[in-house]
């Protein structure tokens, strides 16, 4: 299946916000639960948010209350609203299915710094 295409990353100060987007093939988007992952320098990739259905979501403890995952079926697009960003949120962010079934895209880089 085609790779997801992530966008929306950038440089932001601590406490700021960013909204990430991920375009996914229609087949994958309508078949699978989706998730956002991130990989910080020198660390393994981790899942930070998952959307299990139209209403079911799960978050890693580190982002609970700050990040919001959502999906737009009309656009086959997954979103991650990131608020109150912290330096430790600096990473390359990826989207994939909840089980990581798709080929990984190039990700979008988020840097939280002054």
N, C-alpha and C positions, 0 to 999 in steps of 0.2 A: 504494500500500500504506500501511497505517496507520503513523504515526510510531512509532519506538521510544520507550519511556518509561524514562528514566534516573533513578536514585535512589541515595542513600547518601553523598552528599557532605557536607561540613561543614568546620568549623575544627579543625585538628589541629596540635599542636606538632611541630617538626622531630624526626625519629626515630620518630614515631608511625605508626599504621596506620589504613587505612580499607578497607572493602570496598564497591565499587560494584556495583550491579545494573542490568540493562537488560532490560525485557520487550519481546519482539519478536513479531510475528505468527508463527503456526505455519508458514505457507507460506514466509515469508522465512527463518525459523530453520532449517528442514529443507532448504532449497534452497541457501543460500549459506554460504560461509565468512564469518566475522564478525570484527569488529575494534573496538577502542577508539581513540578519537581525543581530542585535547585542543586547546584554543585558549587560550593565555595572553594577557593584556592586551597589545594592540599587536602581536601576532604572528599569523601564519597558523596555520590548523588543521593539526595534524600527527597522523600515525598513530603510536600508541605500542605497540600489541600486536594481533596477529592470531592467530586460531585457524583453521587450514586444514582440519582434519578432527577426528576424535575425539582425536587425539594430536599433530597437528602444530601447533606454535606458533612465532611469531616476535615479537621485541621490538626496539624502538628501543634503540640503544646506551645512551641516557640512563637507561633504566629496567631494562635487563637485570640479572637477579639480585635485583631488588627487587619487581617486579610479576609477578603470575601471572594469566593469563587462563584462564577455564574456561567451560564451558557445561553447562546442565542441560536435556536434551531433554524431560524430563517436564514442565518448567515453562516451556519456551520462554524461558529466561532466560540471559543472558550475565553473567558476573561479572568483576570485576577486583579482585584482592587487591593492595593497595598497602602495602608495608612500607618502613620506613626512609625515610619521606617527607622531602623536602628543600624548601626555599623555592621552588626553581625548578620544583617540581611543581604550584605554584599555577596553576590554570586551570579552565576549564569543560570537563568531560569528556562526550563523546558516544559512543554506539555506532552502528554502521552495518555494512553489509556490507563486505567487504574492498575492494570497488570503489566504495563510497559510493553504492549504487544506491537506497537508500531516502530518503524525505524526512527531513531532519534533525529530531530532536527538540529539546526545549528544553535538554537537557543537565543535568548536576548539577555544582554549583560546589564545588571543593576549594580551600581556603585553608590553606596551611602557614605558620604564624607563631607567634611567642611572644606 
